[in-house]
Amino acid sequence: MMLRRLLLPFLIILSACTPHGEPATVSGDWPGYGGPDENHYSALAEINEGNVGRLGLAWFTDITDGGSALSAPIAVDGVLYYASGYSHIRAVDAATGKQLWAHDAEAWKTAGRKMRAAWGIRGLAYDRGRIFFGTIDGRLTALDARSGKPVWSVMTVGPDDERYVSGAPWVFDGKVAIGQGGADFAPVRGYVTAYDQNTGKQVWRFHTVPGNPADGFENKAMAMAAKTWKGEWWTYGGGGTVWHAMAYDPKYDRIYIGIGNGSPWNQKIRSPGGGDNLFLCSIVALDAKTGEYVWHYQTNPGETWDYNSAMDIEFADLTIDGKPRSVIMHAPKNGFFYVLDRETGKLISAKNIVPVNWASGIDQKTGRPIENPAARYPDGKAAIVYPSPFGAHNIEAMSFNPGIGLVYIPAMDQGRVYTDPAGPLKGWRHLDGQRISTGTGAPPKGVVPDRPATSFLLAWDPATQSEAWRVPMPGIRGSGGTATTAGNLLFAGNAGGRFVAYAAASGTPLWSFDAQTAVMAQPITYRAGGRQYVTVIAGSRFPSAVGLPREWNYRTQTWRLLTFALDGKAKLPAPTPMETPVLDDPAFRVEPARATSGGAIYGQRCSICHGANAVSGGAAPDLLQSAVPLDRAALGSVLHDGILTERGMPRFEELSEREIDDLRHYIRHRAREVLAAEKAAAPGASQHRGLNEGQ
């Protein structure tokens, strides 16, 4: 095996060339979220292990739309398409970066509370001359790829429906499929819908969890699923949203959908008495023509930890026990790596990629987890459970290199304390305006995970279910999305601000670039004008800066689209140092009780963007550095009037005047804590967070 991996880089490069050394006919495009083959892999090898040291910045474009830009671009026929904010789509010349057209769907005008999910557009799809994308308000739109003009647009959700769209569409056989998110915020029942690419008319829809039995079931699959639920689950929505990954399999003409967690998380509320709660936390195979159920594999029966299976679904042909197998590879949140038979959905193997304690393993005969009963926090007893709801693997794209035989996973090792909420479970309801409706409670004082959270980039052998190598990452969620190539290369960014090329076989870093901000989005590679390029969006998406060697500041970092090629000569402008002091008003008298109340409001509504404990990581402004909370009228205009919605800041019109004042007490309290800590750490130094040097 070791000799094979040492020789493979040379064999791969040779196999990608004709006898005269010219590139063989391989796809030079990256037309959808998963790349040419759903595996975030490209057969291009012009940039390879031997010459990647010559890689340089070819061109870049600043992104100034506001909101998130954690998106994967696509590239087709020499044109690069990318999304930013809630609804901006742009086309640029893939070799030069020259803008060809721009389209703004203006989703902020109609999204309302859906903007509180804090997601922008995470991916696009191209097929038959059209660009497809979803928006936070629930629309799916088709644009003419040449002009950027809308061809059609459909609302995929109902009136006053709290579902939203943030994930990429999937295209296949003249159809385009889209799912939604929202189950963490409201009573939502998940479904996936396929539309005709030409007309936007609905072709089929598949619900992922059953509705009220009194209304009848849409199909036999829903009738089967309903037998695995208890109580009046439909009053909670049930969850099961398909908010991220899917995969189309031309071999069987199926689309596989990755299904999310329950709504609420806590099964004792959602489905009292237990049950598997199909099809939560499952991969479901559907007939691509009709949307009819074919098979399912459930990673977490009766899940109660937010261990959804919305992560990447990737394909491989592996030799297992001496026999060729067409397989699905899947690394959901729960810490296990699964290899499934693509035809039948049966488990081939599963092994944990990080330490887990909710289960001791996966039963090979039944495919079910061997659960630890204590992990379900029975009778309201708190339980420290690994992994946390962030998961061992989340939305940062994994990738598979078929020549080397390894999967590359942005991984995390961290735990969370689970317990029931205070008060009776019966009759529990989603709270109006609450950020995440989990159905779980605050941990008892002093009960915390027993080891620090860490993150790393993991190379995993799916045939042997064993680790090949790993690279530690900065911070608690430090590894960005990945892409791999036939040139024995793996590209991945990190939260520390580097974009890195690794030797895919060994994990040896071969080249890196200082992006001046976090690089968490997944890269792509493509050919334009006879030359290979690598592109990635750089910008700090996640709200917490905990554990990072460099604190990314919303006001001083610049989101950018970065594109690289061999011998690229472009350079980023030097960052301008800027003082970012923590502000305070000495005349403001903090009342402890009101600061405590404001802290609860902040945690429910603000922390998803502005960071836990008001420690911002660059996804949104640092409120301790902002003058807005110092001015009562200004804060009211932002929260009640929505004067910043176009920039991605949602309204919170339900907050009372007193609650807004409580927020001010909390922010001032935290500002004074930070100022006191800085003064104690550096007596006599100026009381601010510094100049963000190096950004």
N, C-alpha and C positions, 0 to 999 in steps of 0.2 A: 504493500500500500504506500509506504513512504517513497520507494523508487518511482512508483507510478506518479505520485504528486510532483516529484522533482522533474520528471520528464515531460509532464503534461503541458506546461507553458510553451515549450518549444513545439510540441506536436500540435497544439491548438493553433499557434501562429502559422505553422506550415499548412495545416489543413484548411485554413481560411484563405489560402492563396492558390493561384493557378501555377503551373510549372514555371512560368516566367516571373513569378513573384507579384503578379497583379492580384488585387482583391477578388475573391470569388463572388458570385452573385448572392449577396445576402441582403436582408432588409436594412436599408439605411434610414428608415423611419422609426418613430416612436409614437404610434397613433392613439394610444390610450393609457390609462392609469398603470396597467401592468406591463406596458411595453409591447414589443412585437408578439410575445408568447405567454403573457400573464405572469412571467417569472422575474420581471425587472432585470432582464438579461438581454444583451445585444451581442450578435455574432461579429460585430465590427472589431477589427484588430489593428487598424492603422496606429492607434495609440496603444502601446503595449508595455509589458514589464521592462523591456529593454530601452525604451525611449521616453517613458513617462516623465523622466527628469527634465525634459525639454518643454513640458506643458507650461503654458503661460496664459494669462488673461487675454482673450481675443477682443472682447467688447463687454460692456455692462450697461445696464439701464436702472436708474433710480426708480423706486416705487413709492409714490406719495399719496396713495388713495385713502389711507387710514384703515383701521381694522386689520384683520388677519390676512396673511399671505402665505400660509403654510400649504402651498399648492404644488402639484406636479405639472410642469408644462408638457405639451405634446409637440411633435415635429413631423411634418409631412411635406414631401416634395419641396424642400428648401424653405419652408415657412415654419416659424416657431409661434405657437399660440400659448398664452399664459393667462391665468386669472389672478386677481388680487382684490382685496377688500370683500365686500358682500356681493358684488355683481359686475365688476369690471373685467372685460375680456379684451385682450389685445393680440394683434398679429404683427409680427416683425420679420424682416428678412433674417433667416436663420444664420447666415454667414456674416452679416454686418450689424444687426440689431436695429436697422432702420425701420421705423414704425410704418406699417402698411394700412392699418385701420384700428379703430377702437370702438367698443360698444359698452354702454353702461345701462344695465337693466333697471337701475334705480330701485333696488329691492328695499332700501332703507325707508322708502316712502310708505310701504305697505306692510313691512315685516312686524312692526310693533314689538310685543314682548318676545317674539322669536329671536330677536337680536341678542337677548340675554344669554343665549347658548354660547356666544362668543366665537362661533365658527364662521369663517368665510367659505369660499369655494375651495375644496380640496383637490379637485381634478376635473379634467375635460375628456371628451372622446371625439374622434374624427371617424366619419365613414361616408363614402359616396358624395364627397364634395360639401359636407356639412359639419359644423362644430356643434356639439351638444353640451349643455351645462345646466345645472340646477342652481336655484337661489334660495336664500334663507326663508323667503316668504312662501315657498312651496311650489314654485314654478319649475317647469322643464322647458327649455328653449332650444330651438334649432336656428343656427345662423348660417348664411351662405359663406363658405370658407374663403371665397375670393373677395367679397365686398364687405363682409361683416354685417350685412343687413339681415334682420329677422325674417325667417321663412314661416315659422309658426311658434306659438308659445301656449302651453297648457298648464292649468293649475292642477297639480297632482293630489291636492288635499281638499277637504270640504270647507265650506264657510265656517269661520270662527274655529277652525281646526288648529290645534296647537302643534301639529307636526311641522317640521321644517326640513329643508334639503340642504345638506352640506357635502355629501359624498359625491364621487364621480358617477356619471352614467356608464352603462355598459352597452356596447353595440354588437349586433349579430344578425345576419340573415335579414337585413332590411328592417330590423326592429331596434329599439333603444329602451333599456330598462333602467328604472330608478327606484330607490327606496327613500326612506325618511328617517329622521331622528326625532327626539322629543320626549321619550318615555321617562327620562330622569327629571322632567319638569312638569309633567301633567299626565292625566289619565289618557294613555295613548295605546291603541292597538295597531301593531305593525302590519305592513303589507309591502309588496313589490308590484309595480305595474310596468307592463311593456306597451310601448306605443309604436305606431307605424312611422318610420323615418320620413316618409314623404308627406304625410298629412297631419301627423300629431294625434290621430285617432287611437283610442285605447284598443289594444289587441287582446290582452288578458291581464288579470290581476290575481295574485296569490296572497291570501292572508297568512300570517305566520303564527297566530294564536287564535283560539276560537272565541267567538262572541257570545252573546246571550243565547242560551239554547232555545228560549221562547221565540226567538226570531228565526229559527232554523239555521242550518249550516250550509255554507256555500258549496261544499263538496265532501266527499268521503274522508279526505284527509283531515278536515276540521272536525268531523264527527268522531274520528279516531282520537284526535288530540284532546277533545273535550273530556274524554274518559280519564285523562291524566290530571285534571284540575279539580279542586275542591272549593266549596263555598261559592260566593258570588264574585268571582274573579273579574268578571266583565265590568263591574262598577269601578275597578281600579285601572281599567284599560288592558292590563295584562303585560304590556310591553312587547318585547320581541321585534324591535325595529331593526331594519336592515340599513344602517346608517353609514356603512363603510364598504367593505369589500364584497365583490362578487367575482365570478370567473366563468367565461364561456368555453365549453369543451366541444370543438368541432368533431372530434372522434365519435362522440355519442350524441351530438346535437343537443346538449344539455347546458343549462345555466345553473351554476351552483351559487347559492346565496348564504352569506354568513350572518347569523341571526343574533341579536343582542340580548341583553339581560331582561329580567322581569321588572314590572312596574307595580308597586315599589320593589326595591331590592329584597326586602325581608319577606321570605316566603310565608312566615307565620301570619302575616297580614294579608298577603296577596292570595294565598291558597291554603287556608287553615286546614290542617289534616294531612298536608304533604302532597304527594303526587309528583310525577316527572315534569309536569307543566310543559308539554310539547307545544311549539317547537323552540322554546327558549334555548339559547346557548347551543345551537345546532348548526351543522351544515345540511342544507336541504337541496337535493337535486331535483330540478324541474325540467320537463320537456320544453325545449326552447320555442317550439312552434305554438304550443297550447297553454303552457304554464301549469300543466298537470303534474301532481306529485309523482316522483319516481322512487326516491328513498331518502332517508335521513340518518345522520349520526349525531347524537347528542353528547357533547363534552361534559356538561354539568346538569344531570337530571335534578329538577327541583332546586335550581341554583338560588343562592341567598347572599352572594358576595359581590355582585356586579361582574361576574366572570363571563362576559359575553364572548361570542365567537365571531365577532365582526372583523377580525384581523385577516391578513392575506390568505388567499386560497391559491396555492400554486401547484403546478403539474410536473411530473417527471416519469420517465421510464427507467425503473431501477431493477437491478438483479438482486433478488432476495431469496435466500436459501437455494441458490443456483437456478432460479427461474425468473424470466422477465415479467415485470408487473407494471401496469400503468396505474399510477398512484396520484393521490392528492396529498399535499403536505400542508400542515396547518399548525401554527403556534398561537393559540388564543391566550387570553389573559391568565388562565389558571395555572400556568407554569409547566404544562406538559407539551411535548412535540408529538403530533399525531401523523402517522402514515396510514392512509385509507385506500382501499381498492376503489378505483374510479368507477368501475362498472356497477359494483354492488353496494358500495358504501361501507363494507365490512372493515373492521379494524385489522390492520396488519401488525402494527406495533405502536407503542407509545412509551415515552420516557420523559421524566422531568428534566428541564434545562436549567432550573434554579432550585434551591431548596424549597420544598413545600411542606406544609403540615396539615392541610385540609384533607389530604388523602395520602395513603401509603403507596399507592400505585394504581394502575388500570388493569382490571381483570381481563386477561387475554381471551377468555372464552366468551364472556358476555359483552365486552367492550365498555363496561361500566366502571366508574371509579370505586376504589376501596376506601370509603370515606372514614374520617375520624369524626365520630358523633359530637365531640366537644367543640369542633369547629363551627357548628351551627348555633352557637351561643344559646344553648337550651335554657329554658326557665329564666331568661333574662340574665344569665351569667355571662360576664364579659369574656371574650376569647381573643387572644392575639393570633391572627391568621396570616399566613404567608401563602401566596403573594397578596399585596394590597389591591384595592380597586383599580390602581393604575396598571396593574398586571405585570407579569413577567415580560410580556411583549404587548405593545399597544399599536397605535396607527402608524408609527414609523416603519416604512416599508422594509420587509425582509426581501431577500433575493436568492435565486438559485442559479449556480453555474453548472450546466450539464457536463461540460468537459472535465471539470475538476471534481464534481460530485458533492459539493458542499452547499449548504444553505447558510446565509449570513443574517443574523437576527440582532437588532438593537434590543438589548435585554436589560431588565431591572431586577434587583433583589431587594425588596422592601415589604414590610408588613403593616397591618392596620388592626386596631382594636375594634371589634364588633360587639354591640350589645343592643338590646331592644330599646325603643324610645320610652320615655317616662309616660306613665298612664296606661290605660287599657289598650290592648291591641285591637279588640273588636270595635269596629266603627271608625278606625283610623282613616284619615283622609289626607290627600295632598293639601298642603297649605298654600293659600293664594299668594302668589308672588315669591314663594320660596325658591331658592336657586336650584337645589337638588332635592327631590322628594324621595329619599332613600328608605324611609321606614326604619332607620336605625338610630340609636341614641348616642349621646356624648359618652366617651369612655370614662370610667371611674377615675378619680384622682389617683395619680401614681401608677396607673396601668398603661404601659407604653411598650412598643416593640423592643425586643431584647438585643437588637443589633442595629448599627447604623444602616441607612439605606445607601445602596451603591448601584452603579450602572456600568455596562460594558458592551462591547461589540463581540458577538459570539459567532464562531464558525462551527457548524454542526453537520455531522455526517448522517444523512437520513437512512442510509442503508444499514448502518451498524448501530444507529441511535447512540452516538458517542461524540464527545467534544473533540474538535480538531485543534482549535486555538481560540484565544480570547484576548481582547485589548481593553484595559480599563478605560473608563470615560469620566470626564469631569462632571460633578453634580449628581443629583439623584435621578435625573432623567436626561442623561448626557449624550446618548448616541442618536444621531439623525438617521433619516431614511437611507437606504442603500440601493446601489445599482452595480451590476457586475458585467464583465465583457469577456469575449474570446481572447483578449490580449492578456489573460491572467491578471486582471485588475478588478479591484473592488473599490468603488467610490462611496464615501460617506462623510458627512459633516458631523460636527459635534457642538455641544452647548458652550464650549470654551472659545468658539470663534474660528476654528480651523476647518478647512475642507481638505480631505486627505485621500490619496490614492494608496491602497495597500496591495501587496502581492496576494492574489486571491487564494493561492495554495498554502501560504505560510503565515499571512497576517503581517508581514514585514512592511512598515511604512516606507514608501518609495518617494513620495512627493507630498507637499502640503502648501496651503495658501491661507494667508490671514485675511478673513472676510470682514473683519472689523465689527462683527456681530455674530450671534449664534447662527449655525447652519443646521436646521432641523428638518427641512423639507427633503424629499427624495430627489436625487439627481436623475437626469436622463442623458443618453448619448445618441447621436444621429449623424448622418452625412448630409452636407450641403455644399454644392459647388465642387464636388469631388474630394472633400476634406471632412475628417471626423471632428466633431465638436462634443463637448460635455457642458451641460447647463444645469444650474441649480438656483433656487431662490434662497437668499440669505436674509434672515431677520428673526429676532427672538419672539417666538410665539407663546411660550409657556410663562405663567405669571410669577413663578418663584425663582429667585436667584440663589437660593440656599445651596451651599456647597460649591458654587462656581468661583474660580479664581478671578474672574472679571465680571463686574456687575453691569449688565446691559441696561442702558437708560433710554427710555422711550424718546426723550427729547434730543439725545445726542447720537444715537445710532441711526443708520440709514438702511432701510430695506432695499435690496437690490436683486436684479436678475443678473447673474454672473455666468459668462460663457467663456470656455477655455478651448484652446487648440495648441497643437505643437508649434513652438516658436512664437506664441502670442506675445505681443509687445505692449499691450495696454496696461495702465496702472490706475489703481484707485486713488482718488484725491486724498491727501493726508487729512486725518481727522482734526477738526479744530477743537482744542481743549476748551471746555466750558464748565464754569462752576455750577454745581447743582446742589445748593445748600438745602438742608432741612429747615423749613420755615416754622416760625412760631409767632404768636401774639401774646406778649407778656400780660396784657390786660384781660385775656380770656381765662376765666376761672373754671377749671375742670372739676366736675362733680363725679366722684367715683361711680355712683350708682348709674348715672346716665352714660358714662363711658362704657360700663359693662353692657348696658342695653344696646348702645351703639355698636359694640363689638359683635354682638349676635346678629344685628342687621347687616353689618359689613360682611360677616362670614357667609351669610345666606345669599347676598346679592352682589357684592363687590369683589370678593376674593378671586372669583374665577378669572378676572382680567387683571385686577390691580395687585394681586398677590396675597397669600396668607399672612396675617399679622401686619398688613400694610407694607410688606417687603416686596417691591415690584421687581420683576425680572426683565422688563422691557416690552411686554405685550401691550401695556397701557401705561399712561403716565403714573409716576410715583406720587401718590396723593400727599405724602409728607413734604414733597418739594413743590406742591401746587398751591397757588394763591387762591384757587377757587373755594376750597373749604374755609378759608379765612373770611370770606365774604358771604354772609347768609343769603343775600339776594342772588348772587351769582350761582351758588350751589342749588338754590331752588330753581333757577332757570334751566340748569342742566338736568336735574332730576325730574322736575314736574313739567317743564315746557319742552324739553327735548331739543334744545338749541344745538346740540352736537350730534344728533342722530346721523347726519350725513357722513360724519367722521367715524361712525361705528359705535358711538356711545348711546346705549338705549335709554329710554325713559323709564322712570319708576314712579308713575303717577299715583300709585296706591299708597305711597309713603305719606304719613301724616306730618304736619308741621313739627310736632314733637319728635317724631322719629328722625327727621332730617337734622334737628338740633342734637339729638343723641349721637348721630354719626359724627357731627362736628366735635363733640366731647371726646369720642373715641380717637379720632384722628389727631387731635391736639395731645391727648394722653400718650399715644404712640410716638408722636414727634418728640415729646419731652423725654420719653424713655430712650430714644435713639440719641438725642443730643447729650443726655447724661452719660450714656455709654461711650460716646465718642470722646467726651471730655475726660472721662476716667482713663480711657485707653491712651490718649495723647494729651496730657496736661499742657495747656498753653497754646495748643494748635487751634486753628480756626474751626468753628463748629459747622462743618458741612461734610458731605460725603466724598468730596474730592473732585478731581478733574477728569475722571474717567480716562486716564492716560492709556494710550494704546488703542483706543477706539477710533 
